[in-house]
Amino acid sequence: MAELTPEANRAARAILKWSVRDLAEKAGIAFSTVHRFESTGSATESTKEKIKAAFAAHDVEITNGNYTGARLLLHRTKD
């Protein structure tokens, strides 16, 4: 699974139009924890997993292609 970076975290929040408070609520962590991670990159692996799970629950995936980032997963419908 891709490494969560502060940049990818901000990108994923932007895709979902979530504030830091929105992400904290959805991930079940403190606002200050999300703010600290985005500011310093410091977070436990457990915290990062909670954040990634919150994004995944809303079809946003953290990616590490040539650069770190996030993308919205599109589900194909059967015709």
PDB file of N, CA, C and O in Angstrom, chain B, residues numbered from 101:
ATOM      1  N   MET B 101       0.846  -1.185   0.000  1.00  0.00           N
ATOM      2  CA  MET B 101       0.000   0.000   0.000  1.00  0.00           C
ATOM      3  C   MET B 101       0.889   1.245   0.000  1.00  0.00           C
ATOM      4  O   MET B 101       1.981   1.227   0.567  1.00  0.00           O
ATOM      5  N   ALA B 102       0.441   2.287  -0.612  1.00  0.00           N
ATOM      6  CA  ALA B 102       1.225   3.515  -0.777  1.00  0.00           C
ATOM      7  C   ALA B 102       1.428   4.241   0.547  1.00  0.00           C
ATOM      8  O   ALA B 102       0.565   4.222   1.426  1.00  0.00           O
ATOM      9  N   GLU B 103       2.573   4.871   0.666  1.00  0.00           N
ATOM     10  CA  GLU B 103       2.917   5.665   1.845  1.00  0.00           C
ATOM     11  C   GLU B 103       2.100   6.956   1.855  1.00  0.00           C
ATOM     12  O   GLU B 103       1.993   7.638   0.836  1.00  0.00           O
ATOM     13  N   LEU B 104       1.539   7.280   2.989  1.00  0.00           N
ATOM     14  CA  LEU B 104       0.792   8.532   3.130  1.00  0.00           C
ATOM     15  C   LEU B 104       1.763   9.649   3.481  1.00  0.00           C
ATOM     16  O   LEU B 104       2.487   9.559   4.473  1.00  0.00           O
ATOM     17  N   THR B 105       1.778  10.683   2.685  1.00  0.00           N
ATOM     18  CA  THR B 105       2.604  11.855   2.943  1.00  0.00           C
ATOM     19  C   THR B 105       1.684  13.046   3.222  1.00  0.00           C
ATOM     20  O   THR B 105       0.498  12.998   2.895  1.00  0.00           O
ATOM     21  N   PRO B 106       2.215  14.108   3.819  1.00  0.00           N
ATOM     22  CA  PRO B 106       1.386  15.298   4.028  1.00  0.00           C
ATOM     23  C   PRO B 106       0.801  15.835   2.718  1.00  0.00           C
ATOM     24  O   PRO B 106      -0.340  16.295   2.685  1.00  0.00           O
ATOM     25  N   GLU B 107       1.583  15.775   1.648  1.00  0.00           N
ATOM     26  CA  GLU B 107       1.113  16.278   0.351  1.00  0.00           C
ATOM     27  C   GLU B 107      -0.046  15.436  -0.178  1.00  0.00           C
ATOM     28  O   GLU B 107      -1.040  15.974  -0.665  1.00  0.00           O
ATOM     29  N   ALA B 108       0.088  14.115  -0.079  1.00  0.00           N
ATOM     30  CA  ALA B 108      -0.986  13.226  -0.536  1.00  0.00           C
ATOM     31  C   ALA B 108      -2.224  13.399   0.331  1.00  0.00           C
ATOM     32  O   ALA B 108      -3.350  13.327  -0.161  1.00  0.00           O
ATOM     33  N   ASN B 109      -2.015  13.626   1.611  1.00  0.00           N
ATOM     34  CA  ASN B 109      -3.129  13.840   2.528  1.00  0.00           C
ATOM     35  C   ASN B 109      -3.918  15.084   2.120  1.00  0.00           C
ATOM     36  O   ASN B 109      -5.147  15.053   2.062  1.00  0.00           O
ATOM     37  N   ARG B 110      -3.211  16.170   1.841  1.00  0.00           N
ATOM     38  CA  ARG B 110      -3.887  17.401   1.420  1.00  0.00           C
ATOM     39  C   ARG B 110      -4.594  17.204   0.078  1.00  0.00           C
ATOM     40  O   ARG B 110      -5.693  17.717  -0.131  1.00  0.00           O
ATOM     41  N   ALA B 111      -3.955  16.456  -0.831  1.00  0.00           N
ATOM     42  CA  ALA B 111      -4.570  16.197  -2.141  1.00  0.00           C
ATOM     43  C   ALA B 111      -5.866  15.398  -1.977  1.00  0.00           C
ATOM     44  O   ALA B 111      -6.876  15.707  -2.610  1.00  0.00           O
ATOM     45  N   ALA B 112      -5.832  14.386  -1.137  1.00  0.00           N
ATOM     46  CA  ALA B 112      -7.024  13.570  -0.914  1.00  0.00           C
ATOM     47  C   ALA B 112      -8.138  14.386  -0.273  1.00  0.00           C
ATOM     48  O   ALA B 112      -9.305  14.246  -0.640  1.00  0.00           O
ATOM     49  N   ARG B 113      -7.783  15.235   0.680  1.00  0.00           N
ATOM     50  CA  ARG B 113      -8.800  16.104   1.294  1.00  0.00           C
ATOM     51  C   ARG B 113      -9.407  17.028   0.250  1.00  0.00           C
ATOM     52  O   ARG B 113     -10.612  17.279   0.260  1.00  0.00           O
ATOM     53  N   ALA B 114      -8.574  17.529  -0.643  1.00  0.00           N
ATOM     54  CA  ALA B 114      -9.067  18.442  -1.682  1.00  0.00           C
ATOM     55  C   ALA B 114     -10.042  17.721  -2.620  1.00  0.00           C
ATOM     56  O   ALA B 114     -11.066  18.287  -3.005  1.00  0.00           O
ATOM     57  N   ILE B 115      -9.728  16.488  -2.982  1.00  0.00           N
ATOM     58  CA  ILE B 115     -10.625  15.724  -3.851  1.00  0.00           C
ATOM     59  C   ILE B 115     -11.999  15.608  -3.217  1.00  0.00           C
ATOM     60  O   ILE B 115     -13.018  15.753  -3.892  1.00  0.00           O
ATOM     61  N   LEU B 116     -12.023  15.346  -1.920  1.00  0.00           N
ATOM     62  CA  LEU B 116     -13.289  15.162  -1.204  1.00  0.00           C
ATOM     63  C   LEU B 116     -13.893  16.469  -0.681  1.00  0.00           C
ATOM     64  O   LEU B 116     -15.005  16.486  -0.152  1.00  0.00           O
ATOM     65  N   LYS B 117     -13.141  17.562  -0.840  1.00  0.00           N
ATOM     66  CA  LYS B 117     -13.571  18.862  -0.321  1.00  0.00           C
ATOM     67  C   LYS B 117     -13.773  18.799   1.197  1.00  0.00           C
ATOM     68  O   LYS B 117     -14.723  19.371   1.734  1.00  0.00           O
ATOM     69  N   TRP B 118     -12.863  18.094   1.877  1.00  0.00           N
ATOM     70  CA  TRP B 118     -12.893  17.961   3.323  1.00  0.00           C
ATOM     71  C   TRP B 118     -11.953  18.960   3.980  1.00  0.00           C
ATOM     72  O   TRP B 118     -10.860  19.221   3.477  1.00  0.00           O
ATOM     73  N   SER B 119     -12.374  19.501   5.078  1.00  0.00           N
ATOM     74  CA  SER B 119     -11.496  20.311   5.918  1.00  0.00           C
ATOM     75  C   SER B 119     -10.670  19.366   6.787  1.00  0.00           C
ATOM     76  O   SER B 119     -10.904  18.157   6.803  1.00  0.00           O
ATOM     77  N   VAL B 120      -9.708  19.926   7.505  1.00  0.00           N
ATOM     78  CA  VAL B 120      -8.938  19.134   8.462  1.00  0.00           C
ATOM     79  C   VAL B 120      -9.884  18.540   9.504  1.00  0.00           C
ATOM     80  O   VAL B 120      -9.727  17.386   9.902  1.00  0.00           O
ATOM     81  N   ARG B 121     -10.850  19.318   9.939  1.00  0.00           N
ATOM     82  CA  ARG B 121     -11.826  18.825  10.927  1.00  0.00           C
ATOM     83  C   ARG B 121     -12.672  17.677  10.363  1.00  0.00           C
ATOM     84  O   ARG B 121     -12.966  16.713  11.070  1.00  0.00           O
ATOM     85  N   ASP B 122     -13.058  17.785   9.098  1.00  0.00           N
ATOM     86  CA  ASP B 122     -13.822  16.708   8.463  1.00  0.00           C
ATOM     87  C   ASP B 122     -13.020  15.405   8.483  1.00  0.00           C
ATOM     88  O   ASP B 122     -13.541  14.356   8.862  1.00  0.00           O
ATOM     89  N   LEU B 123     -11.751  15.478   8.074  1.00  0.00           N
ATOM     90  CA  LEU B 123     -10.915  14.285   8.050  1.00  0.00           C
ATOM     91  C   LEU B 123     -10.740  13.715   9.452  1.00  0.00           C
ATOM     92  O   LEU B 123     -10.842  12.504   9.646  1.00  0.00           O
ATOM     93  N   ALA B 124     -10.482  14.563  10.410  1.00  0.00           N
ATOM     94  CA  ALA B 124     -10.300  14.096  11.785  1.00  0.00           C
ATOM     95  C   ALA B 124     -11.535  13.332  12.258  1.00  0.00           C
ATOM     96  O   ALA B 124     -11.419  12.272  12.874  1.00  0.00           O
ATOM     97  N   GLU B 125     -12.703  13.870  11.971  1.00  0.00           N
ATOM     98  CA  GLU B 125     -13.951  13.219  12.373  1.00  0.00           C
ATOM     99  C   GLU B 125     -14.121  11.874  11.673  1.00  0.00           C
ATOM    100  O   GLU B 125     -14.444  10.875  12.316  1.00  0.00           O
ATOM    101  N   LYS B 126     -13.903  11.845  10.360  1.00  0.00           N
ATOM    102  CA  LYS B 126     -14.091  10.617   9.592  1.00  0.00           C
ATOM    103  C   LYS B 126     -13.080   9.536   9.986  1.00  0.00           C
ATOM    104  O   LYS B 126     -13.398   8.347   9.962  1.00  0.00           O
ATOM    105  N   ALA B 127     -11.864   9.954  10.347  1.00  0.00           N
ATOM    106  CA  ALA B 127     -10.811   8.996  10.707  1.00  0.00           C
ATOM    107  C   ALA B 127     -10.837   8.626  12.187  1.00  0.00           C
ATOM    108  O   ALA B 127     -10.163   7.684  12.603  1.00  0.00           O
ATOM    109  N   GLY B 128     -11.613   9.363  12.983  1.00  0.00           N
ATOM    110  CA  GLY B 128     -11.683   9.079  14.405  1.00  0.00           C
ATOM    111  C   GLY B 128     -10.422   9.466  15.156  1.00  0.00           C
ATOM    112  O   GLY B 128     -10.015   8.792  16.102  1.00  0.00           O
ATOM    113  N   ILE B 129      -9.807  10.565  14.722  1.00  0.00           N
ATOM    114  CA  ILE B 129      -8.600  11.065  15.383  1.00  0.00           C
ATOM    115  C   ILE B 129      -8.783  12.547  15.694  1.00  0.00           C
ATOM    116  O   ILE B 129      -9.741  13.171  15.238  1.00  0.00           O
ATOM    117  N   ALA B 130      -7.877  13.095  16.456  1.00  0.00           N
ATOM    118  CA  ALA B 130      -7.973  14.493  16.862  1.00  0.00           C
ATOM    119  C   ALA B 130      -7.606  15.439  15.712  1.00  0.00           C
ATOM    120  O   ALA B 130      -6.755  15.133  14.876  1.00  0.00           O
ATOM    121  N   PHE B 131      -8.270  16.586  15.701  1.00  0.00           N
ATOM    122  CA  PHE B 131      -7.957  17.645  14.740  1.00  0.00           C
ATOM    123  C   PHE B 131      -6.467  17.985  14.794  1.00  0.00           C
ATOM    124  O   PHE B 131      -5.820  18.127  13.757  1.00  0.00           O
ATOM    125  N   SER B 132      -5.931  18.113  16.004  1.00  0.00           N
ATOM    126  CA  SER B 132      -4.525  18.487  16.169  1.00  0.00           C
ATOM    127  C   SER B 132      -3.581  17.449  15.568  1.00  0.00           C
ATOM    128  O   SER B 132      -2.489  17.791  15.113  1.00  0.00           O
ATOM    129  N   THR B 133      -3.996  16.187  15.565  1.00  0.00           N
ATOM    130  CA  THR B 133      -3.176  15.124  14.980  1.00  0.00           C
ATOM    131  C   THR B 133      -3.076  15.300  13.467  1.00  0.00           C
ATOM    132  O   THR B 133      -1.994  15.181  12.894  1.00  0.00           O
ATOM    133  N   VAL B 134      -4.197  15.581  12.829  1.00  0.00           N
ATOM    134  CA  VAL B 134      -4.194  15.811  11.372  1.00  0.00           C
ATOM    135  C   VAL B 134      -3.390  17.066  11.050  1.00  0.00           C
ATOM    136  O   VAL B 134      -2.590  17.065  10.114  1.00  0.00           O
ATOM    137  N   HIS B 135      -3.593  18.118  11.806  1.00  0.00           N
ATOM    138  CA  HIS B 135      -2.867  19.374  11.577  1.00  0.00           C
ATOM    139  C   HIS B 135      -1.363  19.159  11.721  1.00  0.00           C
ATOM    140  O   HIS B 135      -0.583  19.625  10.891  1.00  0.00           O
ATOM    141  N   ARG B 136      -0.960  18.451  12.781  1.00  0.00           N
ATOM    142  CA  ARG B 136       0.470  18.189  13.007  1.00  0.00           C
ATOM    143  C   ARG B 136       1.045  17.368  11.857  1.00  0.00           C
ATOM    144  O   ARG B 136       2.136  17.662  11.368  1.00  0.00           O
ATOM    145  N   PHE B 137       0.318  16.341  11.423  1.00  0.00           N
ATOM    146  CA  PHE B 137       0.815  15.510  10.325  1.00  0.00           C
ATOM    147  C   PHE B 137       1.021  16.336   9.059  1.00  0.00           C
ATOM    148  O   PHE B 137       2.055  16.220   8.402  1.00  0.00           O
ATOM    149  N   GLU B 138       0.044  17.164   8.720  1.00  0.00           N
ATOM    150  CA  GLU B 138       0.176  17.977   7.504  1.00  0.00           C
ATOM    151  C   GLU B 138       1.282  19.024   7.630  1.00  0.00           C
ATOM    152  O   GLU B 138       1.880  19.416   6.628  1.00  0.00           O
ATOM    153  N   SER B 139       1.554  19.474   8.842  1.00  0.00           N
ATOM    154  CA  SER B 139       2.581  20.501   9.057  1.00  0.00           C
ATOM    155  C   SER B 139       3.984  19.923   9.146  1.00  0.00           C
ATOM    156  O   SER B 139       4.940  20.515   8.645  1.00  0.00           O
ATOM    157  N   THR B 140       4.107  18.749   9.795  1.00  0.00           N
ATOM    158  CA  THR B 140       5.441  18.218  10.083  1.00  0.00           C
ATOM    159  C   THR B 140       5.728  16.855   9.467  1.00  0.00           C
ATOM    160  O   THR B 140       6.886  16.448   9.371  1.00  0.00           O
ATOM    161  N   GLY B 141       4.683  16.150   9.049  1.00  0.00           N
ATOM    162  CA  GLY B 141       4.861  14.793   8.540  1.00  0.00           C
ATOM    163  C   GLY B 141       4.948  13.754   9.640  1.00  0.00           C
ATOM    164  O   GLY B 141       5.180  12.575   9.373  1.00  0.00           O
ATOM    165  N   SER B 142       4.762  14.188  10.873  1.00  0.00           N
ATOM    166  CA  SER B 142       4.875  13.289  12.021  1.00  0.00           C
ATOM    167  C   SER B 142       3.527  12.684  12.382  1.00  0.00           C
ATOM    168  O   SER B 142       2.576  13.394  12.709  1.00  0.00           O
ATOM    169  N   ALA B 143       3.462  11.328  12.314  1.00  0.00           N
ATOM    170  CA  ALA B 143       2.259  10.595  12.714  1.00  0.00           C
ATOM    171  C   ALA B 143       2.636   9.131  12.872  1.00  0.00           C
ATOM    172  O   ALA B 143       3.544   8.638  12.203  1.00  0.00           O
ATOM    173  N   THR B 144       1.941   8.447  13.751  1.00  0.00           N
ATOM    174  CA  THR B 144       2.185   7.018  13.917  1.00  0.00           C
ATOM    175  C   THR B 144       1.626   6.267  12.714  1.00  0.00           C
ATOM    176  O   THR B 144       0.777   6.782  11.986  1.00  0.00           O
ATOM    177  N   GLU B 145       2.107   5.057  12.520  1.00  0.00           N
ATOM    178  CA  GLU B 145       1.581   4.233  11.429  1.00  0.00           C
ATOM    179  C   GLU B 145       0.096   3.956  11.638  1.00  0.00           C
ATOM    180  O   GLU B 145      -0.668   3.899  10.674  1.00  0.00           O
ATOM    181  N   SER B 146      -0.312   3.786  12.882  1.00  0.00           N
ATOM    182  CA  SER B 146      -1.721   3.565  13.196  1.00  0.00           C
ATOM    183  C   SER B 146      -2.574   4.746  12.746  1.00  0.00           C
ATOM    184  O   SER B 146      -3.645   4.563  12.168  1.00  0.00           O
ATOM    185  N   THR B 147      -2.097   5.943  13.010  1.00  0.00           N
ATOM    186  CA  THR B 147      -2.814   7.153  12.593  1.00  0.00           C
ATOM    187  C   THR B 147      -2.901   7.231  11.080  1.00  0.00           C
ATOM    188  O   THR B 147      -3.959   7.542  10.533  1.00  0.00           O
ATOM    189  N   LYS B 148      -1.805   6.952  10.404  1.00  0.00           N
ATOM    190  CA  LYS B 148      -1.802   6.993   8.938  1.00  0.00           C
ATOM    191  C   LYS B 148      -2.778   5.969   8.367  1.00  0.00           C
ATOM    192  O   LYS B 148      -3.460   6.245   7.380  1.00  0.00           O
ATOM    193  N   GLU B 149      -2.848   4.806   8.973  1.00  0.00           N
ATOM    194  CA  GLU B 149      -3.781   3.777   8.503  1.00  0.00           C
ATOM    195  C   GLU B 149      -5.225   4.223   8.696  1.00  0.00           C
ATOM    196  O   GLU B 149      -6.065   3.965   7.834  1.00  0.00           O
ATOM    197  N   LYS B 150      -5.527   4.881   9.797  1.00  0.00           N
ATOM    198  CA  LYS B 150      -6.879   5.397  10.026  1.00  0.00           C
ATOM    199  C   LYS B 150      -7.243   6.447   8.979  1.00  0.00           C
ATOM    200  O   LYS B 150      -8.366   6.472   8.474  1.00  0.00           O
ATOM    201  N   ILE B 151      -6.293   7.302   8.663  1.00  0.00           N
ATOM    202  CA  ILE B 151      -6.531   8.341   7.652  1.00  0.00           C
ATOM    203  C   ILE B 151      -6.773   7.699   6.289  1.00  0.00           C
ATOM    204  O   ILE B 151      -7.727   8.050   5.593  1.00  0.00           O
ATOM    205  N   LYS B 152      -5.906   6.757   5.909  1.00  0.00           N
ATOM    206  CA  LYS B 152      -6.068   6.096   4.609  1.00  0.00           C
ATOM    207  C   LYS B 152      -7.390   5.331   4.540  1.00  0.00           C
ATOM    208  O   LYS B 152      -8.035   5.299   3.491  1.00  0.00           O
ATOM    209  N   ALA B 153      -7.791   4.722   5.644  1.00  0.00           N
ATOM    210  CA  ALA B 153      -9.070   3.999   5.672  1.00  0.00           C
ATOM    211  C   ALA B 153     -10.242   4.957   5.481  1.00  0.00           C
ATOM    212  O   ALA B 153     -11.209   4.624   4.795  1.00  0.00           O
ATOM    213  N   ALA B 154     -10.163   6.142   6.081  1.00  0.00           N
ATOM    214  CA  ALA B 154     -11.233   7.135   5.914  1.00  0.00           C
ATOM    215  C   ALA B 154     -11.338   7.562   4.451  1.00  0.00           C
ATOM    216  O   ALA B 154     -12.441   7.698   3.922  1.00  0.00           O
ATOM    217  N   PHE B 155     -10.197   7.775   3.798  1.00  0.00           N
ATOM    218  CA  PHE B 155     -10.216   8.132   2.385  1.00  0.00           C
ATOM    219  C   PHE B 155     -10.752   6.976   1.544  1.00  0.00           C
ATOM    220  O   PHE B 155     -11.579   7.188   0.657  1.00  0.00           O
ATOM    221  N   ALA B 156     -10.293   5.766   1.812  1.00  0.00           N
ATOM    222  CA  ALA B 156     -10.715   4.595   1.040  1.00  0.00           C
ATOM    223  C   ALA B 156     -12.215   4.366   1.150  1.00  0.00           C
ATOM    224  O   ALA B 156     -12.851   3.933   0.189  1.00  0.00           O
ATOM    225  N   ALA B 157     -12.783   4.653   2.314  1.00  0.00           N
ATOM    226  CA  ALA B 157     -14.226   4.492   2.511  1.00  0.00           C
ATOM    227  C   ALA B 157     -15.022   5.431   1.615  1.00  0.00           C
ATOM    228  O   ALA B 157     -16.215   5.226   1.393  1.00  0.00           O
ATOM    229  N   HIS B 158     -14.347   6.472   1.097  1.00  0.00           N
ATOM    230  CA  HIS B 158     -14.997   7.430   0.197  1.00  0.00           C
ATOM    231  C   HIS B 158     -14.368   7.385  -1.199  1.00  0.00           C
ATOM    232  O   HIS B 158     -14.390   8.365  -1.944  1.00  0.00           O
ATOM    233  N   ASP B 159     -13.805   6.211  -1.530  1.00  0.00           N
ATOM    234  CA  ASP B 159     -13.269   5.926  -2.877  1.00  0.00           C
ATOM    235  C   ASP B 159     -12.109   6.814  -3.296  1.00  0.00           C
ATOM    236  O   ASP B 159     -11.955   7.116  -4.479  1.00  0.00           O
ATOM    237  N   VAL B 160     -11.294   7.234  -2.340  1.00  0.00           N
ATOM    238  CA  VAL B 160     -10.080   7.977  -2.675  1.00  0.00           C
ATOM    239  C   VAL B 160      -8.886   7.132  -2.253  1.00  0.00           C
ATOM    240  O   VAL B 160      -8.805   6.661  -1.119  1.00  0.00           O
ATOM    241  N   GLU B 161      -7.960   6.949  -3.195  1.00  0.00           N
ATOM    242  CA  GLU B 161      -6.786   6.109  -2.984  1.00  0.00           C
ATOM    243  C   GLU B 161      -5.530   6.966  -2.942  1.00  0.00           C
ATOM    244  O   GLU B 161      -5.363   7.879  -3.749  1.00  0.00           O
ATOM    245  N   ILE B 162      -4.650   6.665  -1.996  1.00  0.00           N
ATOM    246  CA  ILE B 162      -3.340   7.314  -1.947  1.00  0.00           C
ATOM    247  C   ILE B 162      -2.445   6.560  -2.925  1.00  0.00           C
ATOM    248  O   ILE B 162      -2.409   5.330  -2.911  1.00  0.00           O
ATOM    249  N   THR B 163      -1.729   7.285  -3.766  1.00  0.00           N
ATOM    250  CA  THR B 163      -0.900   6.665  -4.799  1.00  0.00           C
ATOM    251  C   THR B 163       0.549   7.097  -4.662  1.00  0.00           C
ATOM    252  O   THR B 163       0.849   8.146  -4.091  1.00  0.00           O
ATOM    253  N   ASN B 164       1.424   6.289  -5.182  1.00  0.00           N
ATOM    254  CA  ASN B 164       2.846   6.614  -5.267  1.00  0.00           C
ATOM    255  C   ASN B 164       3.352   6.173  -6.630  1.00  0.00           C
ATOM    256  O   ASN B 164       4.073   5.182  -6.750  1.00  0.00           O
ATOM    257  N   GLY B 165       2.967   6.918  -7.648  1.00  0.00           N
ATOM    258  CA  GLY B 165       3.514   6.668  -8.981  1.00  0.00           C
ATOM    259  C   GLY B 165       4.881   7.318  -9.034  1.00  0.00           C
ATOM    260  O   GLY B 165       5.763   6.962  -8.253  1.00  0.00           O
ATOM    261  N   ASN B 166       5.069   8.248  -9.925  1.00  0.00           N
ATOM    262  CA  ASN B 166       6.318   8.994  -9.966  1.00  0.00           C
ATOM    263  C   ASN B 166       6.408   9.977  -8.807  1.00  0.00           C
ATOM    264  O   ASN B 166       7.499  10.342  -8.370  1.00  0.00           O
ATOM    265  N   TYR B 167       5.253  10.398  -8.317  1.00  0.00           N
ATOM    266  CA  TYR B 167       5.166  11.327  -7.196  1.00  0.00           C
ATOM    267  C   TYR B 167       4.036  10.864  -6.296  1.00  0.00           C
ATOM    268  O   TYR B 167       3.168  10.105  -6.727  1.00  0.00           O
ATOM    269  N   THR B 168       4.039  11.310  -5.063  1.00  0.00           N
ATOM    270  CA  THR B 168       2.964  10.942  -4.159  1.00  0.00           C
ATOM    271  C   THR B 168       1.720  11.757  -4.487  1.00  0.00           C
ATOM    272  O   THR B 168       1.815  12.906  -4.919  1.00  0.00           O
ATOM    273  N   GLY B 169       0.567  11.162  -4.282  1.00  0.00           N
ATOM    274  CA  GLY B 169      -0.663  11.871  -4.581  1.00  0.00           C
ATOM    275  C   GLY B 169      -1.880  11.074  -4.176  1.00  0.00           C
ATOM    276  O   GLY B 169      -1.792  10.142  -3.376  1.00  0.00           O
ATOM    277  N   ALA B 170      -3.011  11.447  -4.732  1.00  0.00           N
ATOM    278  CA  ALA B 170      -4.280  10.784  -4.438  1.00  0.00           C
ATOM    279  C   ALA B 170      -5.121  10.804  -5.696  1.00  0.00           C
ATOM    280  O   ALA B 170      -4.955  11.663  -6.562  1.00  0.00           O
ATOM    281  N   ARG B 171      -6.035   9.835  -5.781  1.00  0.00           N
ATOM    282  CA  ARG B 171      -6.942   9.808  -6.934  1.00  0.00           C
ATOM    283  C   ARG B 171      -8.299   9.266  -6.503  1.00  0.00           C
ATOM    284  O   ARG B 171      -8.410   8.464  -5.575  1.00  0.00           O
ATOM    285  N   LEU B 172      -9.302   9.722  -7.193  1.00  0.00           N
ATOM    286  CA  LEU B 172     -10.663   9.261  -6.975  1.00  0.00           C
ATOM    287  C   LEU B 172     -10.869   8.015  -7.812  1.00  0.00           C
ATOM    288  O   LEU B 172     -10.608   8.015  -9.015  1.00  0.00           O
ATOM    289  N   LEU B 173     -11.337   6.951  -7.174  1.00  0.00           N
ATOM    290  CA  LEU B 173     -11.599   5.710  -7.897  1.00  0.00           C
ATOM    291  C   LEU B 173     -12.981   5.786  -8.528  1.00  0.00           C
ATOM    292  O   LEU B 173     -13.961   6.094  -7.850  1.00  0.00           O
ATOM    293  N   LEU B 174     -13.057   5.513  -9.794  1.00  0.00           N
ATOM    294  CA  LEU B 174     -14.318   5.535 -10.501  1.00  0.00           C
ATOM    295  C   LEU B 174     -14.791   4.112 -10.676  1.00  0.00           C
ATOM    296  O   LEU B 174     -14.027   3.243 -11.097  1.00  0.00           O
ATOM    297  N   HIS B 175     -16.030   3.872 -10.360  1.00  0.00           N
ATOM    298  CA  HIS B 175     -16.603   2.542 -10.498  1.00  0.00           C
ATOM    299  C   HIS B 175     -17.356   2.471 -11.814  1.00  0.00           C
ATOM    300  O   HIS B 175     -18.216   3.303 -12.102  1.00  0.00           O
ATOM    301  N   ARG B 176     -17.018   1.464 -12.603  1.00  0.00           N
ATOM    302  CA  ARG B 176     -17.678   1.292 -13.890  1.00  0.00           C
ATOM    303  C   ARG B 176     -19.043   0.649 -13.676  1.00  0.00           C
ATOM    304  O   ARG B 176     -19.210  -0.254 -12.856  1.00  0.00           O
ATOM    305  N   THR B 177     -20.002   1.139 -14.432  1.00  0.00           N
ATOM    306  CA  THR B 177     -21.330   0.551 -14.369  1.00  0.00           C
ATOM    307  C   THR B 177     -21.500  -0.427 -15.506  1.00  0.00           C
ATOM    308  O   THR B 177     -20.913  -0.255 -16.574  1.00  0.00           O
ATOM    309  N   LYS B 178     -22.290  -1.441 -15.286  1.00  0.00           N
ATOM    310  CA  LYS B 178     -22.564  -2.420 -16.338  1.00  0.00           C
ATOM    311  C   LYS B 178     -23.622  -1.862 -17.279  1.00  0.00           C
ATOM    312  O   LYS B 178     -24.664  -1.371 -16.843  1.00  0.00           O
ATOM    313  N   ASP B 179     -23.344  -1.944 -18.564  1.00  0.00           N
ATOM    314  CA  ASP B 179     -24.291  -1.465 -19.582  1.00  0.00           C
ATOM    315  C   ASP B 179     -25.141  -2.592 -20.101  1.00  0.00           C
ATOM    316  O   ASP B 179     -25.993  -2.375 -20.963  1.00  0.00           O
TER     317      ASP B 179
END
